[in-house]
């Protein structure tokens, strides 16, 4: 028994540590910064709920617009391939935008009256929400490219590394990338637990002071990503000295460290189509035209779909069928709508989930998600995307039932029969503990497949186009969430800031129907997508 346990630990934990290389660290630092971005999540939820009169449907619509920059990862990724030597500049630009977004929120929380003299608080908040993803998508596109060059092509003697070893290193690199992101969320969860300890008993002014300190602490995010790029530059200079000592010429060193194996020519379909997409997005967004979000989604779907058909020509027929089947399944799985902000408001108002408890819940989520990456490491490596999605679909559907049950009083019944032990918080923690390890399982196999199978001169472009398509699924999710919140209207209590009078009473009556609808869709859509790919003769990675 002990021997079997040690073998499992060795295969899933120790082996990953043995495969770690110093060259992997720079992109991992940029990915970790993305994970640390969740530091302000709880603060943002309470700030919106308590200080902004925005509806759940509006917030879902804002989430749609905030997701659009991730669709632009396609041209950004291609730019990374074109400006390979100077791609670090995009990280610096992205870090500046992230810092600007955080500084806006610091101003809104610390000096709202001064900010209000320039433009309304709600407008500042929308600007902050929209700036942040633009910065993160720039950094993420560069980090994806950095994972490719982080895997060495030559061993310590300067000889080419075997292809099978390179493939394993790519898989390890992508696995460590997910670990870095989730590791960042674990760190911020620990910080939130420490910051919100005992906050439920504090007056509102002291809670606001905590909010402000958390946003100030979040300024470490752009600093972390920039530090990763600086470290990457240092490691390249060190590797250049090592290769020079082995007798390599300056031209050969320059080719190995700074240029892909094959030069990338500008793809004007990608650049031109993306320029049209940006122009259309800005014009429609500013015009306020009815169904503007739907127009943007349909257009972006058509453009990205067209780009995928162009890139599929770079692959063999078998690889093209595999990639197409994979993105269809992943898109369907990630496009599932959620209940929206109303479910969080209900948990805060009706179940009494305060900042302190939610921070502990986030810590459990992050820690177990990280553990799940190790727990399911072999499962991800050995099973196809279709098998993984079937497992995740059934599991998440089952795990959504306790929340539906609590809306109908499950926690009251269990508390009455267990002496108050199995209450709402107990059920939420247990449910989170079971659901969290499933969080990142679906993405790792696809990322590893791209890293190993995409053409060498188009690695960043393939990463970006596929990420654009799968991230577009999140925009579809936000649209679906908006529609469901329009059908099942949910409102939290809103008070006038000056008089304290209730302007909008709380109404969570439609939440039960909303939760059931979301659960049914989450079960049916992924399974239907898998069946469709099978009927079409497609495979999955």
Beta strands, then each sheet from edge to edge (+ up, - down):
strand 1: 494-495
strand 2: 502-504
sheet 1: 1+ 2-
end
